[in-house]
Amino acid sequence: MITVDQAMLENRFHYPINDKKCALWRRNGMTKRWKRNHNRFSIPVKFGLYDYGYITDENSREFHLPHECPVEMGVNI
Protein backbone atom coordinates (compact mmCIF):
# COMPACT_ATOMS: atom_id res chain seq x y z
CA MET A 1 0.00 0.00 0.00
CA ILE A 2 1.24 3.47 -0.90
CA THR A 3 0.85 6.11 1.83
CA VAL A 4 0.50 9.86 1.35
CA ASP A 5 4.13 10.45 2.42
CA GLN A 6 5.41 7.82 0.00
CA ALA A 7 3.29 9.34 -2.77
CA MET A 8 5.15 12.61 -2.35
CA LEU A 9 8.68 11.16 -2.29
CA GLU A 10 8.96 7.87 -4.21
CA ASN A 11 9.52 7.55 -7.96
CA ARG A 12 9.09 3.81 -8.57
CA PHE A 13 6.20 1.54 -7.68
CA HIS A 14 5.50 -2.18 -8.09
CA TYR A 15 2.22 -3.69 -9.23
CA PRO A 16 1.91 -7.48 -8.76
CA ILE A 17 1.06 -9.40 -11.93
CA ASN A 18 1.11 -12.88 -10.41
CA ASP A 19 2.90 -14.71 -7.57
CA LYS A 20 6.32 -14.42 -9.22
CA LYS A 21 6.37 -11.10 -11.10
CA CYS A 22 5.77 -7.43 -10.48
CA ALA A 23 5.46 -4.66 -13.05
CA LEU A 24 7.57 -1.56 -12.41
CA TRP A 25 5.64 1.69 -12.81
CA ARG A 26 7.54 5.00 -12.79
CA ARG A 27 6.45 8.48 -11.78
CA ASN A 28 5.52 10.66 -14.75
CA GLY A 29 4.84 14.01 -13.06
CA MET A 30 3.97 15.74 -9.80
CA THR A 31 1.66 14.29 -7.18
CA LYS A 32 -1.66 16.10 -7.02
CA ARG A 33 -3.06 16.77 -3.51
CA TRP A 34 -6.44 18.11 -2.44
CA LYS A 35 -6.81 20.97 0.05
CA ARG A 36 -10.06 19.83 1.66
CA ASN A 37 -9.03 16.18 2.04
CA HIS A 38 -5.33 15.79 2.87
CA ASN A 39 -5.43 12.00 2.49
CA ARG A 40 -6.47 12.25 -1.17
CA PHE A 41 -3.72 12.10 -3.83
CA SER A 42 -3.08 11.22 -7.46
CA ILE A 43 0.29 10.20 -8.92
CA PRO A 44 0.71 10.10 -12.71
CA VAL A 45 2.68 6.96 -13.63
CA LYS A 46 3.86 5.16 -16.76
CA PHE A 47 4.81 1.59 -17.63
CA GLY A 48 7.03 1.01 -20.64
CA LEU A 49 6.55 3.33 -23.60
CA TYR A 50 2.79 3.46 -24.08
CA ASP A 51 0.99 2.57 -20.85
CA TYR A 52 -0.03 5.45 -18.58
CA GLY A 53 -2.20 5.66 -15.51
CA TYR A 54 -2.66 7.09 -12.03
CA ILE A 55 -2.07 5.78 -8.54
CA THR A 56 -4.77 7.32 -6.38
CA ASP A 57 -5.82 7.00 -2.78
CA GLU A 58 -8.51 4.57 -3.99
CA ASN A 59 -6.21 2.09 -5.81
CA SER A 60 -3.06 2.57 -3.69
CA ARG A 61 -3.67 -0.77 -1.93
CA GLU A 62 -2.77 -2.58 -5.15
CA PHE A 63 0.70 -0.98 -5.41
CA HIS A 64 3.77 -1.24 -3.19
CA LEU A 65 7.36 0.04 -3.15
CA PRO A 66 10.17 -2.01 -4.75
CA HIS A 67 12.06 -2.44 -1.47
CA GLU A 68 8.84 -3.71 0.20
CA CYS A 69 8.11 -6.23 -2.58
CA PRO A 70 6.42 -9.39 -1.27
CA VAL A 71 7.41 -11.35 -4.38
CA GLU A 72 10.26 -13.61 -3.30
CA MET A 73 11.80 -14.00 -6.76
CA GLY A 74 12.29 -10.27 -7.19
CA VAL A 75 11.75 -10.52 -10.95
CA ASN A 76 10.63 -7.31 -12.63
CA ILE A 77 9.25 -7.04 -16.12
PyMOL commands that set and color helices and strands:
alter all, ss='L'
color gray80, all
select helices_A, chain A and resi 4-9+60-62+66-68
alter helices_A, ss='H'
color red, helices_A
select strands_A, chain A and resi 12-16+21-27+32-33+41-47+51-56+75-76
alter strands_A, ss='S'
color yellow, strands_A
deselect
rebuild
show_as cartoon
